[in-house]
Amino acid sequence: MKFKIVHESRGRIRVQVIQNRMTLEQADLLEAYLCTWPAAQQVTVHERTCCAIVRYEGDRQELLTFLSRFSYTSTEIAKLAPTHTGRALNREYQEKLVMKIVSKALRSALLPAPLATAYTLYRSVPYLVKGIQCLWKRKLHVELLDALSIGISMARRDFSTAGSVMFLLSLGELLEEWTHKKSVDDLARCMSLNVDRVWLHTADGDVLVPLSQVRPGDAILVRMGGMIPVDGVVQSGEVMVNQASLTGESVPVPKSPGKTVYAGTVVEEGECLIEITQQKGTSRYDKIVQMIEQSEKLKSAAENKAAHLADKLVPYTLAGSAVTYLLTRNVTRSLSVLMVDFSCALKLAMPLAVLSAMREASGSHTTVKGGKFLEALAQADTIIFDKTGTLTRACPTVVQVVPFHGKEENDMLRLAACLEEHFPHSMANAVVQAAKDKDLSHEEMHSEVDYIVAHGIASRVGEEKVVIGSAHFVFEDEQCVVPEGEQAKFDALPNQYTHLYLAIGGVLSAVICISDPLRPEAKGVIRALRALGIRKTVMLTGDSDRTAAAIAAEVGVDDYRSEVLPEDKASYVAAEHAAGRTVIMLGDGINDSPALSAADVGIAISDGAAIAREIADITVAADSLAQLVTLRKISMELMKRIRSNYRFVIGFNGTLIGLGAFGVLPPATSALLHNVSTIDQPAEHDESAQRPGPGRIKSHDRRLSFPLDFVS
């Protein structure tokens, strides 16, 4: 790619691409490409001027070389193109805003008075109709205030004021719509589905491939606990699918051959072959946008309170206008009061504050499904942790495989990996990784796999039943036995490790010893949460009491429970609710799902089971528990911001009413200042593309909630 350097300073460079015009798609592709450069901290591409601005830490020449390699026609670079960005949305509303302002200026300058009056009368009809509808339904809403102010102005033959008021109202509506759609769009892109690999069904068997390689018409295999990555039709198999994220249904829905399944839903029971009908990313985004806009789960108590309060204040605005007229006999002053209402600002400011906080959380790879959960997070006083993969490291490692019954160590590890690879969980991942590290390739040698929640896996190899899981599952539920003469060897197993038991044909064949060290940040996170108001910390685990007690003492939780089943975790959450506590539950496995659902706020680890992520209200990245502290701070800051917004809206608009009543502000100025206060609510905003990963720089503008990036 050819370009020229327009301006540069230390750590920042602005280049202009040598081309006549840049399309939105080209700008998105260039921005995505530049974000992949490891030293890039912040990237912005302006398609109107064909310019790219890069803030970086690194070698300048490396950046220039990296830029020169860019090509729109490169197949590899084309794969970086994002499916959805906010660029088209911004362009659409920028053009609408410019056209509205230009049209107003041209009408004022060119239209003769009779035509300007006729146009004002025509434009007033929708406002007057809405006002009459409010009266007909006996509702005192903001539309009535607008209709009265416009109608009274025209009755006084003050068509200039009526026209200015309508222009400012339409301008405010456009900016509010832009603000809301931009916030929803940003959030939806953060919440979009992120599935990397799928099991592709071929004539030679099932092959694990990147999702980007599958095409419409291909068939993929989805097993129990797996997320469906694309829309499709069930080819074979019968499954129960959790569709809560799209439809709100709390009960799984049965799906049989011929039935449609949707991206982002999760298979709770069974497995099925799905014929893909849509390419990756073509449907999930739109469903998330619809969910954000329509789901009642997004509305926090503070948002509902704001909406109700806004409507309740309309009669007081009417009364203030009437009293002003009675005292002053001045219609202009009365109109100035009418032009100010609390409704717009309250109804917009609170949802935007919530969407802004959710966007801020997404900046640290955290997905929040609704403002309700941030509010509950701010109020929570109890947090419950799962142990394995949550308090302990996200990637446990296999340190030893102890074979029994004359089996070979590598053969047992190969078989264990073959079973465990179907169920993504930290323990399963450890087994699969251990086999990979030893170059133990394995083909599908078993029949259908059954996952028994919180216990283990059962399948068949040839004529023999194979089970792998906990001691309770293998020895008590499945009645497996230790080989004769090997009890001493079994008793000598190292106690400091977690044990995974593998049995073939009812006889113990291997014990896989897994080291599951505590996350280094865990103790500090618990201390920080206590400092932020969490009064009780609890650990729940299916491990033995010996292991659980050691971890609980090391991490410093207030209480722990060992050898618990999924229903026990949910029961514990219910007991905490009964005691009057607001509960956060953090987990990563299928066995944590009931407790995640029962808690006031269920938080799942991003690399855990898909069903846990689907049921959870919040998903955090797996790299650090410190995100819990960040989330708590964001939620507490949100509640402070909402209270601050209340004070700002009431104070500012109250002042406008007073100034209008005393004749200081004319109606048009009152309308202008009111609309400015409505769109200028404190909100997080981050327009620039940023390199993902820890330590990235974030840029926030707390006073601007709609994007004004006309000037490059």
N, C-alpha and C positions, 0 to 999 in steps of 0.2 A: 504494500500500500504506500502511495506517495502522500506526504504531508509536509507542512511547514510549521515551524515553531513560532507562535504568535507572541507568547510571553512566558517567562519562567522566573522563578525565584527558588530559594532553597526548599527542596521537598515538594515543589509544586510546578507543574508545567501545563501550558495550554497549547494545544496543537490544532491546526485546521487541516482537514482532509482535502486533498486536491480533487474535487469533483463538483459538478454543477449543483446538484441537489442530493439530499440524503433522505431516504424514506424512513418511516417509523421503524420498520422491520430492520433496516440496516443499522439504525442508531441503537436498537436493542441488542443486535448481534455484536456490534463493536463494544458496547458497554459490558456485555457478558464476557467477551474475550479479555478485555482489560482487567476485569475483576479476578481473572484466573492467575494473573501475575502475582507471585507470592509477596512481593514488596509493596503492592498497591494497597493503600489504606482507604482511599475514597475515590470514586470514579463518577463523573457526570458527563454525559454526551448530549449536546444540543443539536438536534437535527436541522433546525432552521439555519444555523450558521455553519453547519458541518464541523463543529468544534468539539474537542474532547478535553476535559480538565482532569488531571490525575494528581492526587496527593500521594506521595510515596516515601518510603524509607529504603534507600538502597542506592545502587549505582545508576546514574543518569544514562550512561551509554547502554546499559542492559535494557532499560525501558525503551529507548529509541530503537534498539535492535528488535525487541519484542513487538513494537508497533509496526515496524517495517515488514514483519512476517505475516501480518494480518491480510486476509483476502476474503472477500464475500463469497467467492466460488469454492473455497476449501470445504471438502466434505467433513473433515474432522471439526473444523470451526463451526460449521453449520449446525452440528449437534448441540452446540452450546446455546442456541437460540431459545429464549424462554417462551413457554406457551402463552403466558399472560403477563402483561406489564401494565403500568398505569399511564404509559405515554400516550396511547390513543385517547384515553379518557381525558387527559389534560388538554390535548390538542382540541378535542371536541368542545370543551367548555371554554377554553381560551377564545376560540372563534365565536362562540355564542356571545361571550361577554363583550368582545370587541365590536361585533355587529350591533349589539344592543346599544352601546354607547355611541357608535357612529350614526346609527339610525336616528337616535334622539337628537344629536347635534344637527343633522341634515334637516329634520322636520322643523326644528326651532329656527333654522336659518332660511329655509326656502318656502315652507308652507305659508300661504296667506292666512289671515286670521279666520275667515269662515271655514276653510278646510281644516285648520288646526282644531277649531272648536268641534267640527263634525267628527274628527278622528278621536278626540277626547271622549265625546259621547259614546262612540262605538267601543272604545277600550274600557269604558266604565261598566258596560253591561254585565260581564262575568262577575265583577266585584259586587255589584248591586244584587245580582241573582243569588250569590252565596249569602249575602246579608239577609235577604228575604227568607231564604231557606232556614237560616238559623232562627229567625223569629217564628217561622211556621212550626218548627220543631221545638220551640220554646227552649232554645239553648243559647246561652250567652257566651259565644266564643269569639276569638279574635277576628274572624271574618265579619262579624257585625260591626266591630270598631272600624275596620277598613271601609266598609260600605257607608257608614254614617259620615266619616270624614270626607270621603269622595262626594257623596250625595249632597252634603251641606255646602261644600265648596262650589259645586255646580249650581245649586239653587241660588247661591249668592252671585252667580255669573263670574266666579273666580276660576275660570277654566285653566289658567296657567298653574295655579296651585294644585288643582285636581290632577292635571297632567303630570306635574312633578311628583306628586304623592304616588301615583300609579307607577311611574317609572322607577322610583326608589323601592316600592314594594316588589315589583318584578325583578329588579336588580338583586334585592335581598333574597328573594326566592331562588334565583339562579345560583347565587353564591352558597346558600344553604344546601341546595341540591348537590352542587359540586363538592362541597365539604363532606357531606355525608357519603356520597358515592366514592369519593377518594378514600375516605377512612375505611369503608367496607371493602373496597378493592384491595387496598394495602393489606388488610387483615386476611382476606380470602387467599391472597397469594402466599401469605405466611403459613396458612393452615392447609395449603394444597397437599394432596397425597404425595408421599415420598416412599415408594417401594422400588427397590433397586433390582431384585432378581425374582424370577418366577420359574416354576417347573413347566417346561414346554413339552407337550405330549407329541412324540414322533413315532414313526414306524419301528424305530430301534429301541424305544423305551422313553422314559421321562428324563429330560435333560435340564439341568439348572442353567438358565441363560439370563443375561441382562434384559430388563423389561423393554429397553429401547429396541431390541431385536425382534420383538413379536409384532405381528401385523394382523389387521382384521382378517378373519378366517382361520387363524391359528387356534389351537386348543391348548389350554393351560390347566394344570392340575392344582386345585386348592384343597388343602387338608384342614382338619379341625383346628381352630385357633388361628387360621391364616386369614389375612385381609385380601379381599377381592380387589385387584389393582385397576381393572378396567371394566366397562360395561360389557355384558355378554349374555349368552343364552346357555342354560345348562344342557350339555350333551348327554351325559350319563351320570348316574349317582343321585342319591336323595340326601339333602342337607337341611339343617336348620340355620337360617341366616339372621344375624342381628342387624336390623336396619335402623336402629335408634337414631343414629346421627343424621339420617335423611328424612325419616318419617315420624320420629318421635315414639314409635311403637316400643313398648317395654318388653313385649314377648317376642321371641324369635319366630321368624316366618318360615314355613316349610317351602322348599324349592325342589321341584322334580324336573325331569327332562322336558325341555320346551319352555320352561319358565325363565323370565328375564332376571338377571342379578345386576347389581349396580356397584360401581367403583366406590371404595371406602367402606362398604359393609363387610361384616366378618362372619365366617363360618363357625358356628358354635358347636355343631355336631355333624359328624360324617365327613365325607369328602366327595368331590365332584369334578368332572371335566367341564370346562367352560369354553364355548366358542366365542372368540372375541368379535364384537360388533363395532367397537369404536377404538380409535387409536388412543394411546396413553395421553391423559391430561385433557381430553376434549370434552369431558362431561363433569368431572369431579369439581372443577373450579366453579362452574355455574351452580351446582348444587350447594356448594358452600356459601356462595353469595346469597342464594335463596334462604339458606338456613339462618345466616346472620341477620337478614332483613326481617324474617318472619318468626323465628323461634322465640317463644316467650322466655326460654331459659336465659336469653341474653339480658333480659331486663332485670336489673337489680331493684331492691326495694327503694333505693334513693331515686332511681329513674322514674319509677311509678309514682313516687311521692311528688316529684317535680312536675310530671304531667298533670296530676290532679290539682296541684297548687296553682299551676298556670291557668287552668280553666276557672278556678275559684276566684282569681284576681280580676278577671274581666269585668264583673259587675262593679268592682270598686273603681276601675278606670272610668266606666260609664258614669258612676256617681260623681267622681271627681270632676269630669267634664261638665256635668249638669250644675254642680255647685259653683264652678268657676263662672259659668254663664250667668247664674242667678246673682252672683256677687258683683260681677263686672259688667254684665250686659254686653260683653265683647265676644262676638262669635269667633274671631281669630284666636283669641286666647283659649277658648273652649276647644277649638279644633286642635290646637297645639297639644292639649292634654290628651285628646282622643288618639293622636298619632303615636302615642307611647303606650305600649302594653308590655306586660311581663311574660306573656305566653310564649312568644317566639324564642326569646333568649333562654327561658327555663327549659323548654322542650328540646331545644337543640344543644344547649351547653352540657347537660348531664349525659346524654348518650355519647356525645363527642368526647367527653372526659373519659368515659368508660372505654370507648373504642381506642382512644389514644393510649390508655394504660395497657390495653391488650396488645396494641402495636409495639409499645415499649418493651413488653415482656417478650414478644416474638423476636426482638432484636438480640436476645440472648438464647435463641433457639428454644423458646418456650411457647407452647400453644395453649391459649386459654379459650375455652368454648363459650364463655358468656360472662357478662359483668356480674351476674349473680354470684359467681364463684369467687371473683376477686373480693367482693364485699364480705362473703363468708370467710375468706382467707384472712382478711383484716380483723375479723371478730373472733377467730378461732383461739382457743386456749389450750387445746390438746392436739398432739400430733402422734400418729402411730406409724411405725416403720416396719416393713418387712425386712428380713435380714439378708438372705442370699440375693446378691445382685443389686441390693439397695444400700444397706449400711455397709456391707462388705463390697469388695471391688467388683466392678461391672464385668470383669473378665477373669473368673477363677481359672486356675490352671491345674492340669493333671500332673501330679508329682510321682505317682507310682501306680502300676497295675499289678495286682497280686493274683496270679492264676490259681485255680483249684481244679480238681478232678482230671488232672493230666492234660489240661488245655495249655495252648501256647499263648504267651502274653500278647504278641502282636495280633494273633487271630481274634482274641477277645476284644481288643481295642478296636479292631476293624469292624467287628460285628456291632459293638456298642455305638460306634460313630454312624453306622448305617441306619440304626434305629433312631438315634437322637437327632439326626440332621433335619428331621421333619418337623421338629417342635422347637422354635427359637426361644431359648431361655438361657440364662447365663451358665448354668451347669451343663446343659446340652451343648452349648457353644464350646465349652472347655474340652469336652470329649471329642467333638468334631475337629477342633484345632489341634489336639494332641495327635490324632491320626494323620492329619495333614502334615504336621511337623516331621512325622516319621515316614512320610511318603507312602502311607498305607492307602492305596486307592481301593475303592470297593464298589461293586455293582449291587443293584437291588437284588438281594438274595432272599428276602422275606416276603410274606404275603401282606395283606392289609394290616396296618398298624392301628392299635387302639390305645388312646391316651386316657389314663385314669387320673382324674384331677387330684393333685397333691399326693399322688402315690407313685406312679411310674408308667411304663409302656409295656404292652403285651403284643406279641406277634407270633408267627410260626415260621420256622426255617425247615423246609422239608416236612417231616412228620412230627417234629418236635416243637413244643411251645417254648418260646423265649420270652423272658420278662427281665426288665431292668428298672430299678428304682430304689425306694427306701427300704430299710430293714423291715418295717411294718408291712409294707406291700409284699415283699418277696417271701418273708418267712411266715407271716401270720395270715395275710389274705390269700396268697398263692400256695401256702403250705410247702414251700421248698425246704430242702434240708442241706446241711453241711456234709460234704462227702465223708464217708467213713474213714477214720484215721487222720483226719485233717482238722480236728477241733482245736488242737493246740496252735496250729498255724493261724486259725481263725481268731483265736483269743489274743494272739500276738500282734494283730493289726494295729498300726500306729494311731493313738487316740487323738493326736493334734489335728487330724485331717477329717474332712467330711467324706463319708463313704457312700459309694454308689454300687449297688449289688446287681450282678448279672447272673441269671440262672438259666440253664438249658435243660429241658425235660425234667423239671422239678428238682434239679441238683445245682447247688452253687458252683458256678464255673469261673467267676472272677470277682474281685472287689477293686473298684477304681477309687484310688485315694486322691482327693481334690483339695488343694490348698485354696482357701477362701479368705484372704487377709482383709482386715478392716480398711475401708477407704481412709486415706491419710487426712482428708478434710472433715471426716465425720464428727469427731469430738468438737472441733472448732465450730462447726455448723450448729450443733446442739446448744453450745454455749451462746452463740449469737442469737438463736431463736428464743432462748430464755430471756436474753436481754431485750428482745423485741416483744415480750409479753406472753410467750408460750409458757404455761404453768406446769404442764404435764407431758412427759415424753415416754413413749412405750415402744417396746420391740416385740413383734410376734413372729414366730418361726416354727416350722415343722421339724427342726433339728432336735437332737436329744437335749436333755436338760443340761448335761455337762458342757456341750458346745455353746448353748444359748447363754448360760450363766457367765462363761468366760467372755463372750463378746459383749454382753450387757454391761459387765463390770468395766471392760476396757473402754467402751464408747461413752459410758456415763449416763445411760437412760434411767428414768425414775422407776420403771417397772418393766417386766418382761413376762412372756408366756412361751413355753416350749411345747413341741409335739402337737401343735394345733392343726386342725383341718380347715378347709376354706369356710365351712359353716361356723367354726369356732371364731374365726377372725371377724366375720360379719356379726356374730352374737356379741363379741366384745365391743364393737363399735356401737351396737344398739344399747348395750349397758351404759356406755359413756353418755349417749344421748339421754337416756333415762335419768342420768345423774345431773342433767342440765348443762352438759358441756358441748361446745362446738368443736367438731372433730375433723382433722385432716388425716387422710390415710395415704401413705406412700408405698407403692409396690410395683412389681414388674412382671409377674407371672400370671398364668391362667388361674392359679389357685388364689390369687389376690383379688380377682374380679368381684366376688360377692361383697367383700369389705370396701372396695373402691366405690361400688355402687351405693352402699349403705351410708358412707361418710358424707358429711356436709360438703367436703371438697375431696374428691379422689384425684390423686396425682400419680401418673404412671411414668416409668422410665422409658425413654424413646426407643431403646433397643430391646425392650421386653416383648412379651407376647402381644400380638395384634389385638386380641380381644380385650386385654387390659388397657391398651391405648384407646380403644374405641369406647369402652365404658367410662374411662376416667374423664374428669372434667378439665383437667390440665395435664399436659405432657411436657416433661422437662428432658433436656439432653442428658445423655448418660455420662458425660465426661466429668461432671462435678456436682456434688450436692449443694454447693454454695449458691446455686440458682434458687434454692428454697429461701435463702436469706434475701436475695434480690427480689423474689416474688412477694415476700412478706412486706418488704419496704415499698414496693410498687403499689401494693394493695392499700397500705396505710397512707401512702401519699395520695392515692386516688380519693380516699375518703376526705382527706384534708382539702384536696382540690375541689371536690363537690361542695363542701361547706364554704369554701372561699368563693366559688361561683355564685352560690346563693347570695352571699353578702354583696358581691359585685353587682349582680343583676338588680337586686332590690335597691341598693344604694344609688347606682348610676341612673336607672330608669326613674327612680323616685325624684332624683335631682332634676331630670328633664321635665317631669310633670310640674315640679315647682317653678322652674324657669318659664315653662309655657304658660302657666297660670298667671304669672306676674308680667307676661308680655315680653319677656326678654328674648324668647325663641319663637319665630314664626312656625307654622305647621310643617312646611317643607324641611326646615332645618331640624325640627324635632324628629321627623321621619328618618332623615339621613343619619343623625346621631344614634337613633334607636337601632337602625339596621347595622350600623358599625358595631354597636355593643353586642348585637346578636351573633355576628360572625367572628368577632375578635375575642373569643373566650380562650382562656389559657388551655393549651393543648399541646401534646407532644407532636412533633412533625419532623419527619426525616425524609427528605426528597432524594438524597444522593444514594447511588448504589454503593454498597460496601462489601468489602471482601469478607466472606464468612470465616468464622473461626474465633478462637479466644484472643482477646487483646485488641480487637478491632476498635477503631475510633468511631464514635457516634456523634452525629451533629443534630442537635435539637433546637427548634425555635419554639419557645413556649408561648409566644404571643400570636402565632400565625397558624390557623387551622385550615386554610385553603391554599393551594399551590399557586403562586404568582411567579412563574418562571418564563415570562415572555421574553425577557432580555437575557441573552446568552452571555 
